[in-house]
Amino acid sequence: MKKIIVFLLFTAVSTACAVAQTGSAFPDIATKKLSGQSFPVPDSVKGKYSIVGIAFSKKAEESLKTWYQPAYQTFIQKKKTVFAAEVYNVNTYFVAVVTGTNKVAAGDIIKAIQTQTQKELQPYVLTYVGEFASYKKTLDIVENDEPYFFVLDDKGVITHVTKGAYTAQKLAEVEAALTAGE
C-alpha cells in the first residue's frame, strides 16, 4: 500500500538546513481547511507518510504553483499520468501562511485564496494565521522566497526536505523518500 501524502505549503529552507532537519519531529501547527474546520498538523496526518510544504511569501507562492499540476496528478488524482508512473494513496494539503500585518486582512486573504484556487484543489488547501517566527526557528527556515516540502514518516518525523519550484528531479526525490519508508 502506498503511503498517504500530505502537502502543506511551507516556506524556504536552505539545503544545509534541510539536511540538519532530517530526523526531527515536525512542529504542531494549528491549520484550518478553507471551510474553517480545524486541521492541526502533523496530528491530522500521523499514521501515514506525508508531505508538508510551506509558502511564506508571494514569491514562494508563485514557485509553489509550479507544483500544483504535478502534485495533483501524482498524489491526488490516483491514476497513472504523465507525472505519475505509480498510483499513490495520497491526501494533499497546501497551507497558506498569513502572518504579521497581513493578519488584520486574513479573512479577505482566505476568501481570495478560495476564489483563486481551482475547485478540485480547494479541499487540499489549508491556512495558518498567526505568529510564525517560532516555526521558522524550529524548522531552520532562513529564506522566505521559496516553498519547501517536508516528507514526514507516520509519526510526524521529517525524513526528507526539498525546496523551490517544481522539477522532475525533485518530484522523483520525494517519491523515493516515500517508497523508502514503505
C-alpha positions in Angstrom: 0.0 0.0 0.0 1.3 3.4 -0.9 1.7 5.9 1.9 -0.6 8.8 2.3 1.0 12.0 1.2 0.0 15.4 2.6 1.2 18.7 1.0 1.1 21.7 3.2 2.6 24.9 1.9 5.6 25.9 3.9 8.5 28.3 3.4 12.1 28.1 2.4 14.9 26.2 4.0 18.4 26.1 2.7 19.8 22.8 1.6 22.1 22.7 4.5 19.3 23.4 6.9 17.1 20.8 5.2 19.7 18.1 5.9 20.0 19.2 9.5 16.2 18.9 9.9 16.0 15.3 8.9 15.2 13.1 11.9 13.5 16.0 13.8 9.8 16.0 14.7 7.7 18.4 12.6 6.2 21.1 14.9 2.5 21.2 15.8 0.8 23.9 13.6 -2.9 24.8 14.1 -4.1 25.0 10.4 -7.6 25.2 9.1 -9.3 24.0 5.9 -10.8 26.7 3.7 -14.1 25.7 5.1 -12.9 26.9 8.6 -12.6 23.3 10.0 -9.6 22.8 12.3 -6.9 20.6 10.9 -3.8 20.5 13.1 -0.6 19.3 11.5 1.0 16.9 12.0 -1.6 15.4 14.3 -4.2 15.1 11.5 -1.8 13.2 9.3 0.0 11.0 11.7 -0.2 7.3 11.0 0.6 7.9 7.3 3.6 9.2 5.4 3.0 12.8 4.5 4.4 15.7 2.5 4.2 19.0 4.2 5.1 22.2 2.2 5.1 25.8 3.3 5.0 29.1 1.2 5.7 32.1 3.3 5.8 34.9 0.8 4.2 36.0 -2.5 7.4 34.9 -4.4 7.3 31.5 -2.7 3.6 31.2 -3.6 4.5 31.7 -7.3 7.1 28.9 -7.1 4.6 26.7 -5.2 2.1 27.0 -8.1 4.5 25.1 -10.3 3.9 22.1 -8.1 0.1 22.1 -8.4 -0.3 20.1 -11.6 2.4 17.5 -11.0 1.4 17.1 -7.3 -2.2 16.8 -8.2 -1.6 14.2 -10.9 1.0 12.3 -8.8 -0.5 12.2 -5.4 -4.2 13.2 -5.5 -5.7 12.0 -8.8 -4.9 8.3 -8.0 -4.3 7.2 -11.6 -1.3 6.9 -13.8 -0.4 10.1 -15.7 2.5 11.9 -17.4 3.8 12.8 -13.9 2.7 9.6 -12.1 4.1 6.2 -13.1 2.8 4.9 -9.7 -0.6 5.4 -8.1 -0.3 6.7 -4.6 -2.9 6.7 -1.9 -2.5 10.5 -1.4 -4.0 13.3 0.6 -2.6 16.7 -0.4 -2.8 19.8 1.6 -1.4 23.2 0.6 -1.1 25.6 3.6 -1.1 29.3 3.1 0.7 31.2 5.9 -0.7 34.6 6.9 1.4 36.5 9.4 2.5 39.9 10.5 0.4 42.9 9.4 -1.5 40.6 6.9 -3.2 39.0 9.9 -5.6 42.0 10.0 -6.8 41.1 6.5 -6.7 37.4 7.0 -10.4 36.9 6.2 -10.1 38.7 2.9 -6.9 36.9 2.1 -8.5 33.5 2.8 -11.6 34.5 0.6 -9.2 35.5 -2.2 -7.4 32.1 -1.9 -10.8 30.3 -2.2 -11.7 32.4 -5.3 -8.3 31.9 -7.0 -8.0 28.2 -6.2 -9.4 25.6 -8.7 -12.4 23.8 -7.2 -10.7 20.4 -7.4 -7.8 21.7 -5.3 -9.8 23.6 -2.6 -10.2 20.5 -0.3 -6.4 20.3 -0.1 -5.7 23.9 0.8 -5.1 24.8 4.5 -4.5 28.1 6.1 -2.5 29.2 9.1 -3.0 32.7 10.6 -0.7 33.8 13.4 2.9 34.1 14.6 5.3 32.0 12.5 8.8 33.0 13.9 9.0 30.1 16.3 8.1 27.6 13.5 10.8 29.2 11.2 13.3 28.7 14.0 12.2 25.1 14.8 12.3 24.2 11.1 15.6 26.2 10.5 13.8 28.3 7.8 16.2 31.1 6.8 14.7 32.1 3.4 11.2 33.4 2.7 11.1 33.3 -1.1 11.0 29.5 -1.8 8.3 26.9 -1.0 9.5 23.9 1.0 8.2 20.4 1.2 8.9 18.2 4.2 8.4 14.4 3.8 7.2 13.1 7.2 7.0 9.5 8.4 3.9 8.0 10.0 5.0 9.5 13.4 5.5 13.1 12.1 9.3 12.9 11.8 10.9 14.7 8.9 12.6 12.2 6.6 13.3 14.4 3.5 13.2 18.1 2.6 13.2 19.9 -0.8 12.6 23.5 -1.8 11.8 25.7 -4.7 9.9 25.4 -8.0 8.9 22.0 -9.4 11.4 19.9 -11.3 11.1 16.3 -12.3 14.2 15.5 -10.2 12.6 17.0 -7.1 9.4 15.0 -7.6 11.5 11.8 -8.1 13.3 12.5 -4.8 10.1 13.0 -3.0 8.7 9.7 -4.4 11.9 7.9 -3.5 11.7 9.2 0.1 8.1 7.9 0.3 8.9 4.5 -1.2 12.0 4.1 1.1 9.6 4.4 4.1 7.3 1.6 3.0 
